[in-house]
Amino acid sequence: MDLLTVLLLCAVFLFTATIVVLIFLSWTESKFAEKRTIKKRLLYISAGGRHGEEKLTLYRNKVLRDVGVIERIIFELPRIQALDRMLLKTGVPLNATTFLLGSFALGCIGLLVGLKFLPHALAAVGLGLLLLFLPLLWLKMAEQSYYSKFQEQLPEALDLLARAVRSGHAITSGLEMISQEMTDPIRAEFAAVVDEVNLGLTLKEALDNLCERVPSLDIRFFAIAILLQKETGGNIAEILDNISRLLRERVQFARQVKALTAEGRYSAGVLIALPILMFIYVYFVNYDYVSTLWTEKIGQYMLFGAIVLQLIGAWIIKKIVTIEI
């Protein structure tokens, strides 16, 4: 057994171990509701912002004394807040360290398989890089879907908060009603705000952490309105109604823009993907023909020019079909 096969088997083992951990954690979460709640709070503490970090760390250390050995080991691993936030939003029961190990193993599998079966080492490197960043690309797409759904739910949440304030509830009680009455993803985000306030953070610190977890201009408007009302007073219910109406108009306008630019976006996808797919097809069907692009000097210039023009074209098309709201 050669060294390449040994490395390939090691990479497959590491990736398989990550999948096993993912399945095990998913099974334990579905079996124990209380453990799922505690773990979600710990993940929000890990993925939260910098505000009130000392108080949250004390709570985290206290909770870790009451959980199992496996959970304690997992939550003691190094944290990467941005990646933890993405994993939390997509519902993947892994932390950043485990996810990175799985992605690294998948990239190694692609690289080693390419070195073993593909005719050129450069193609093997490309396959390895593709598989390495594929999980992250999926996370980014899932995160954008999460933000879009949150944005659509926000006006309804503000209406609920305004009704709660009019009926005599405090702001924190209204936030708790949102976390109980509405569905994910907005329920989870506001439940984290309520948890942080209950753990001793000020409302400003909890809202600042919310703005870091959800980088939306609309949620920042909401946080500023709440904090200004607490300092200067005013009719907060009317302010929330105005923000809710503005958000609904923006969501409606965004949908109209998306419908009007749908043809341009799909055309851009076809124009960008067609040369890449054709290159991959010719690479496998007639390697000697396409290999001229990197074996000959003029071919290298042509390949470099094609990549640059492809990137410029994609950037121009994106500028045409993207409309700032």
C-alpha positions in Angstrom: 0.0 0.0 0.0 1.6 3.3 -1.1 1.7 6.5 0.9 -1.0 8.2 -1.2 -3.5 5.4 -0.4 -2.7 5.6 3.3 -3.2 9.3 3.3 -6.5 8.9 1.5 -7.7 6.3 4.0 -6.8 8.6 6.9 -8.7 11.5 5.3 -11.7 9.3 4.7 -11.5 8.1 8.4 -11.4 11.7 9.6 -14.3 12.8 7.5 -16.3 9.7 8.5 -15.6 10.4 12.2 -17.0 14.0 11.7 -20.2 12.5 10.1 -20.6 10.1 13.0 -20.2 12.9 15.5 -22.8 14.9 13.6 -25.3 12.0 13.7 -24.6 11.3 17.4 -25.2 14.9 18.4 -28.3 15.1 16.3 -29.7 12.0 17.9 -28.9 13.2 21.5 -30.5 16.6 20.8 -33.7 15.0 19.5 -33.9 12.7 22.5 -33.3 15.1 25.4 -35.2 18.4 25.0 -33.6 19.9 28.2 -30.1 19.1 26.9 -30.9 20.7 23.6 -32.0 23.9 25.3 -28.8 24.1 27.4 -26.7 23.4 24.4 -28.4 26.0 22.4 -27.8 28.6 25.1 -24.1 27.6 25.3 -23.8 28.0 21.5 -25.4 31.4 21.6 -23.0 32.4 24.4 -20.1 31.2 22.2 -21.5 32.8 19.1 -22.6 36.0 20.7 -21.0 39.4 20.7 -18.4 40.9 22.9 -20.9 42.7 25.1 -21.4 41.3 28.6 -18.9 38.6 27.9 -17.7 38.3 31.5 -21.2 37.5 32.8 -21.9 35.0 30.0 -18.6 33.3 30.6 -19.5 32.7 34.3 -22.8 31.2 33.3 -21.1 29.0 30.6 -18.6 27.7 33.2 -21.4 27.0 35.6 -23.4 25.1 33.1 -20.4 23.1 31.8 -20.1 21.6 35.3 -23.5 20.0 35.0 -23.3 18.5 31.5 -21.8 15.3 30.3 -18.1 14.6 29.5 -18.5 14.7 25.7 -20.4 18.0 25.8 -17.8 19.5 28.1 -15.0 18.4 25.7 -16.8 19.9 22.7 -17.5 23.2 24.3 -14.0 23.5 25.7 -12.6 23.4 22.1 -11.4 26.7 20.6 -14.2 28.9 19.4 -14.6 30.9 16.2 -17.5 33.2 16.8 -18.3 34.0 13.2 -18.4 30.4 12.1 -20.2 29.4 15.3 -22.9 31.9 14.4 -23.3 30.4 10.9 -23.5 26.8 12.3 -26.1 27.9 14.8 -28.3 29.6 12.2 -28.2 26.5 9.9 -29.0 24.1 12.7 -25.9 22.0 12.3 -25.0 20.5 15.8 -21.3 21.1 15.4 -18.9 23.7 16.7 -16.4 25.6 14.6 -13.5 23.3 15.3 -15.3 20.1 14.4 -16.7 21.7 11.2 -13.2 22.8 10.2 -11.8 19.3 10.7 -14.5 17.8 8.6 -14.0 20.4 5.8 -10.2 19.8 5.9 -10.8 16.1 5.7 -13.1 16.5 2.7 -10.6 18.7 1.0 -7.8 16.2 1.6 -10.1 13.5 0.1 -10.6 15.5 -3.0 -6.9 16.3 -3.4 -5.8 12.7 -2.8 -8.5 11.2 -5.1 -7.4 13.8 -7.8 -3.8 12.9 -7.5 -4.6 9.2 -7.8 -7.1 9.3 -10.7 -6.7 12.7 -12.5 -4.1 13.1 -15.2 -2.7 16.5 -13.9 -1.8 17.6 -10.4 -3.3 21.1 -11.0 -6.7 19.5 -11.5 -6.3 17.5 -8.2 -5.5 20.8 -6.4 -8.6 22.4 -7.9 -10.8 19.5 -6.8 -9.3 19.6 -3.3 -10.0 23.3 -3.0 -13.5 22.9 -4.3 -14.4 20.2 -1.7 -12.6 22.2 1.0 -14.7 25.3 0.5 -17.9 23.5 -0.5 -19.3 23.2 3.1 -18.5 26.8 3.8 -20.3 27.8 0.6 -23.3 25.8 1.7 -23.2 27.5 5.1 -23.1 31.0 3.5 -26.2 30.2 1.3 -28.1 28.8 4.3 -27.1 31.9 6.3 -28.5 34.2 3.6 -31.7 32.2 3.6 -31.8 32.6 7.4 -31.4 36.3 7.2 -34.1 36.6 4.5 -36.6 34.7 6.6 -35.7 36.8 9.7 -36.3 39.9 7.7 -39.7 38.8 6.6 -40.7 37.9 10.2 -39.4 41.2 11.7 -42.5 43.4 10.9 -44.8 40.9 12.5 -42.6 40.7 15.6 -42.6 44.5 15.9 -46.4 44.5 15.7 -46.6 41.9 18.4 -44.2 43.9 20.6 -46.2 47.1 20.0 -49.4 45.4 21.0 -47.7 44.1 24.1 -46.5 47.5 25.1 -49.9 49.0 24.6 -51.5 46.4 26.9 -49.1 47.4 29.7 -46.2 44.9 29.3 -42.6 46.0 29.7 -40.2 45.8 26.8 -38.5 42.7 28.1 -41.9 41.0 28.6 -42.8 41.9 25.0 -39.5 40.4 23.8 -40.3 37.2 25.8 -43.7 37.0 24.1 -41.9 37.2 20.7 -39.7 34.3 21.7 -42.7 32.2 22.8 -45.3 33.1 20.2 -43.3 33.2 16.9 -41.3 30.6 15.0 -37.7 30.3 14.1 -35.5 32.1 13.2 -36.8 35.2 15.0 -37.9 33.2 18.0 -34.4 31.9 18.6 -32.7 35.3 18.3 -35.1 37.1 20.6 -35.0 34.1 23.1 -31.2 34.7 23.2 -31.9 38.4 24.0 -34.2 37.4 26.9 -31.8 34.8 28.2 -28.9 37.3 28.2 -31.1 39.9 30.1 -32.0 37.2 32.6 -28.3 36.3 33.1 -27.6 39.9 34.1 -26.8 41.7 30.9 -28.3 45.1 30.4 -30.9 45.5 27.6 -28.4 47.6 25.7 -25.8 44.8 25.8 -28.3 42.2 24.8 -29.5 44.3 21.9 -25.9 45.0 20.8 -25.3 41.3 20.7 -28.4 40.8 18.7 -27.2 43.4 16.2 -23.9 41.5 15.9 -25.6 38.1 15.4 -27.9 39.5 12.8 -26.1 42.2 10.7 -29.2 43.9 9.5 -29.8 47.7 9.2 -33.4 47.2 10.2 -32.7 45.4 13.4 -30.2 48.1 14.3 -33.0 50.7 13.7 -35.2 48.7 16.1 -32.4 48.5 18.8 -31.7 52.3 18.5 -35.4 53.1 18.9 -35.7 50.9 22.0 -32.7 52.4 23.6 -33.6 56.0 22.8 -37.1 55.5 24.2 -35.6 54.1 27.5 -33.4 57.2 27.8 -35.7 60.0 26.5 -39.2 58.5 26.7 -41.9 58.7 24.1 -44.6 56.6 22.5 -42.6 53.4 21.8 -45.7 51.6 20.4 -46.1 54.3 17.7 -42.4 54.1 16.8 -42.6 50.3 16.5 -45.6 50.7 14.2 -43.8 53.1 12.0 -40.7 50.9 11.8 -42.9 47.9 11.0 -44.7 49.7 8.2 -41.4 50.8 6.7 -40.0 47.3 6.9 -43.1 45.9 5.1 -42.7 48.4 2.3 -39.1 47.5 2.0 -39.8 43.8 1.9 -42.5 44.3 -0.8 -40.1 46.5 -2.9 -37.4 43.9 -2.5 -39.7 41.2 -3.9 -40.6 43.4 -6.8 -36.9 44.0 -7.6 -36.2 40.3 -7.3 -38.9 39.5 -9.7 -37.8 42.1 -12.2 -34.2 41.1 -12.1 -34.8 37.3 -12.2 -34.1 36.9 -15.9 -30.8 38.8 -15.6 -29.7 36.8 -12.6 -30.4 33.4 -14.3 -28.7 34.6 -17.5 -25.7 35.6 -15.4 -25.6 32.1 -13.8 -25.7 30.4 -17.2 -23.1 32.7 -18.8 -20.7 32.2 -15.8 -21.2 28.4 -15.5 -21.2 27.5 -19.2 -17.4 28.1 -19.9 -16.5 26.3 -16.7 -18.6 23.3 -17.4 -17.4 23.1 -21.0 -13.8 23.2 -19.8 -14.4 20.4 -17.4 -16.1 18.3 -20.1 -13.3 18.8 -22.6 -10.7 18.1 -19.9 -12.1 14.6 -19.3 -13.1 13.9 -23.0 -10.0 15.2 -24.8 -7.2 16.0 -22.3 -4.4 16.3 -24.9 -6.4 19.0 -26.7 -7.1 21.1 -23.6 -3.7 20.6 -22.0 -2.3 23.0 -24.6 -3.6 25.8 -22.3 -0.9 25.1 -19.7 1.8 23.3 -21.7 2.2 26.1 -24.3 3.2 29.7 -23.5 0.4 31.2 -25.6 -2.0 28.8 -24.0 -1.1 30.0 -20.5 -1.7 33.6 -21.6 -5.1 32.6 -23.1 -6.1 30.7 -19.9 -5.1 33.6 -17.7 -6.9 36.1 -19.9 -10.0 33.9 -19.9 -10.1 33.7 -16.1 -9.6 37.5 -15.7 -12.3 38.3 -18.3 -14.7 35.8 -16.6 -14.2 37.5 -13.3 -14.7 41.0 -14.8 -17.8 39.8 -16.6 -19.3 38.3 -13.4 -18.6 41.5 -11.5 -20.3 43.6 -14.2 -23.3 41.4 -14.4 -23.6 41.5 -10.6 -23.5 45.3 -10.6 -26.2 45.4 -13.3 -28.7 43.0 -11.6 -28.0 44.2 -8.0 -30.1 47.1 -6.8 -29.5 48.6 -3.4 -32.6 49.0 -1.3 
